[in-house]
Amino acid sequence: MLASRGYSVETDGVVGGVVSRVLAALALAAFALGVIYLAVACESLPSFLGAVPGDTHPRTPLGVALLIAAVVFAAAAYASRRRSTET
């Protein structure tokens, strides 16, 4: 509607920047949780992360899955940031 009145609305760079920042934050959070799940025994985890009394094993499959998700989020953030600055 604004474009039909002669106004120029360019939001691709702004929206792309926000999306890339959100994806980067998700990548950092997934990386941190992945490292925690790989390094800390289940009984030592805080209750909100799913502590299991008596279990001394780390949650390896969940840690690996979170590290893979971190790589995917980081790649998506990079692609989104690169796409928003190409215009």
C-alpha positions, 0 to 999 in steps of 0.5 A: 500500500505504501509503495503505491503512494510513492513511498519506498519500504525496504525491510529485507535488510532489517528483517534479515538482520533480526532473523540472523541474530535470532538464529545465532542466539539459538546456535549459541544456546544449543551449543552450550546445552550440547556441551553441558549434556556431553560433559555433566553426569545426569545426577549433577544436572539442575532439575530443569535440565532433567536430573536423574538421581543415581545416573552417572552417565552423560546424555550423549545422544542428546548432547550430540543432537544439540551440537548438530542443531547448533551447526544447523542454526549457525549455518542458517544464521550465516546464510540469512545474514549473507542474503540480507547484505547482498541487496 
